[in-house]
Amino acid sequence: MKKVLLIFSAVIIAGLFLFIYFRYYRPFGDGIKAGTLNYVVHKGYIFKTYEGEVIQMGLQSKGPNSMQSNEFSFSISDEAVAKRLELASGKEVQLHYLEYLGTLPWRGYSKFIVDSVVSIAGK
């Protein structure tokens, strides 16, 4: 009976570790988004993270009879990338990002994590 309980516990713990790894630490996808950089801020109560937003071309509709700009909200993992983007507010940028299935407090508020700047075009 102890052996069965030990094997069952090991399977549950291994499954939990796999779930956490695939949900929070392994990127689900990656890509490049382009648009006008709206802002980059450093915020948080316990975990200070860099957050930003890019306004993309076109409009989207989140409900009937409504239109709004297409916005891409993201977190930034690297302080050097965040400092570079802070100086590019209002400019056209291309950002490389990783998408995760879940968020972690020390990584930021968004599932999209910008890890590098592809280009910045001045206006």
N, C-alpha and C positions, 0 to 999 in steps of 0.2 A: 504493500500500500504506500509506503514511504517513497519507493522508487517511482511509482506512477505520479504521485504528487510532485516530486522533484522534476520529473520530465514535463509535466503540465505547467509548472511554474516557469521553467526555462523557456518553454515555447511562448508563453504569455509575455515574458520579459523581452525575448528576442523580437516578437511581433510589435511590441510597444516601441522598441528602439528603431525598428524599420519604419514604422509609421511616422515617428518624429523626424527621422532622417529625410524621408521622401516628402513630407509635408512642409518642413521648415528649412532644411539645409541644402537640398538638391534643387537647382534651378529647373523650372518647368519649361521655360522657353527663354529666348533672347531675341533682340531685334534693335532697330534704330527708329527713333521718332524724331520728327523735325517740326519746328514751329517757332513762334516768338516767345522768348523766355519772359514770363510774367514776373516771377519772384523766386528767390531762394532765401530761406530763413533757417535759423538755428534755434530750435525750441524743444521743450520737454521739461517735466518736473524732476524726474529721477534720471532718466536716460536722455541726454541732450543729443538730438539727431538733426541732420540737415534735411529739410523738406523743400520741394520746389514744384513749380507748375509751368507748363508750356501750353500756349494757346495755339492750336493747330488750325489749318485752313478748313473752311467749311462749317456747316452747322449740324447739330444733332437734335433729335426730339426725344425727350424722356417721358413724354406723356402726350395725350391728345391736346391739340391746339396750343402747343408750346414749342418754341425754338430757342436754342442757346448755342453759344460757341462750343466747339469741341475742345475740351481741356484734358491734358494729360498730367495727373498728379503723381509725383514720385518722391522717393527718398534717395539720399546720396550716401554711399558707403565710405568714400574717401574724402578726407578733409581738403586735400589739395584740389580735387575736382570741384568741391563746393566753393572754395575760395576763387577758383577760376570763373565759375558760373556767377558768383556774386557780382563780379565786375562786368558781366555781359547782359544785365537786365535790359530788356527792350530790344535785344538783337535777335536775329535769326540764328538758331542753333540746331545742330544734329547731335542727338545723344544716344549712346549705346546703353541698353539696359538689360537686366536679367529679371525674369518674372518668377516668383515663387508662389506656391499654393497658399501659404499662410504668412502672417507677419510675426515678427519678434520685437519686443519693446526696444531692445538695444540696436536694432537694425533700422527702425523707422516705422512710420505709420502706414506705409503703402506696401503693396505686394510687388511693386515695380521699383527696382534698385538700380539707379544710374551708376555705372562703374567707370565710364570714360566719356570724354567729349570728342566727337568726330570732327566737328567744325563749328566755327563761330563766324558769321558774316555780319559786318557792321552795316548800319543804316546811314 
